Amino acid sequence: MTDWERQNEARLEKEAAEQMPVPPGYPRETTLIAFEVRGQSSFRYYIDGASLSVQPKGIVRYVLLVRSPSGVDNVTYEAIRCPTAEYRVYALGRNDGTWGGRAGTWSPIAESRLLHHRVLQRDYFCPQSNAIADADEGRRALRQGGNPRATGFSGDDILRVPAR
C-alpha cells in the first residue's frame, strides 16, 4: 500500500463500495458530437451523444472518443461531478468494441493534465458549477459550441428594473 493509499483509505473504501455503472454500448460514428479543445488542434474530440446522462448529485456521465491525427481512437467511459469539479474514468474502450479496465477514483479537474475535462466541465456540462438539467441540454450545448449558461446569465435571466 502506498502512502497516498494509506492517507486516503476511507475515501478508497467508500468509492469501492459505490455501485459502478454498466458501460453503455460502444460509440457509433452516427452518434458522435465533436467539440473543440483549444490548444489541441491535432486531436479531434467527440462525445457519444447516445451515452450522455445526468445522474443525481450533479454527476454527468458520457463516452469520450479522442481521435489522433493518425486516426487512432482512444475511448473512455467517464463522469464529471459538477458540484466538486471532479472527474472519474469508469472504463476503457478496447479495439474490439468492448470495455475493460478498472474504474479510477474521483480526481480534481484542476489537477488533470488533460484539458478536455476542464472544457467539458466549464463550457458544456457544468455551467457555473451546476450540472446540466438533462442529456438533451448537454447535446444541445455540444452542437452549439458551448452552454449559454457557461458564460454568465442569458438575456432571459437579466433582472428588469421597472422604469420610475
Secondary structure as UniProt FT lines:
FT   HELIX           3..7
FT   HELIX           9..17
FT   HELIX           29..31
FT   STRAND          32..35
FT   TURN            38..39
FT   TURN            41..42
FT   STRAND          44..48
FT   TURN            49..51
FT   STRAND          53..55
FT   HELIX           56..58
FT   STRAND          59..67
FT   TURN            69..70
FT   STRAND          73..81
FT   HELIX           82..84
FT   STRAND          86..93
FT   TURN            95..96
FT   STRAND          99..100
FT   STRAND          107..108
FT   HELIX           109..111
FT   HELIX           115..119
FT   HELIX           120..125
FT   HELIX           127..129
FT   HELIX           135..144
FT   HELIX           148..151
FT   HELIX           155..157
//
